[in-house]
């Protein structure tokens, strides 16, 4: 159970960092942006470890998680922007 809580906290931090890197108005607001950050961080972190790019605890995990969160935010903005426009 503590592992899940750690991933949520880690994802929150990465989501906020991704939002700082990608400023601007998001269609879903700050909560959706942070949730997307959590999902992006978890998926990218898992993929990086599964593909053998790094092991758990290496700094590359943070970088991969932030990149994953940013990519998910870009995709979300593109999809949500099309619906609104």
N, C-alpha and C positions, 0 to 999 in steps of 0.2 A: 504494500500500500504506500509506503514512503517513496518508492520508486516513481509511482504515478504522480505523487505530489511534487516530487523534484522535477519531473518533466514539465508539469504545469507551470511551476515557478520559472524554470529555465525558458520555457516558451513565452511567458509573459515578458521576461527581460529581452529576449530576442525580438519579440513583436514590437516592443517599444523602440528598440534600436533600429529595426527595419523602418518604422514610421519616421524616425529622425532622419534616416538616410533618404527616404522618399517623402518629403513634405508635400503638402497639398491636401485638398479636400477629397476625402474618400466617400463613395456613395453610401456606405453602411455606418459611418461614424467610427469613433475611437474603439468601441467595444468589438465591433466586427473586425476592425483592423488588427486588434490584439489577438482575437480568436484565430484569424487567418495566420498571424505570426506564429501562434502555438502550433497549428497544423503544419505550416511550412517548416518550422524548426524540427518537429518530430519526424516528418517524412524525409527531409533532407538528411537529418542526422542518422536515421535508420539506413537509408540508402548508402550513405558514405561508409558506414561500418560494414554493411552487407557486401559492398563491392570491394572492400579491403583498402580503401583510401587512407584510413586511419583507425586507431583503436579508441575505445572509450576513454575520455579524459584528456585527449590531445587537443591543443589549440585549434587544429584544423576543424574539429567538430563545431566549434563556435562559428568559425567562418562559413562552413558549409550550411549551418543552420540559418545564419543571417541571409546568405544567398538564397536559400530555399524560401524563406519568409518573403524576401523581396520579390522573387519570381511569382509567388502565389499572389502577392498584392498587385503586381502588374497585370496578371491574368484577370484578377477580380475587377480591377478598374476597367479593363478592356471590355469584359462581358457586361458589367453593370452599366458602363457608359453607353454601350450600344442599346441597351433596353431603355434607358432614360432619353436618349436622343432620337 
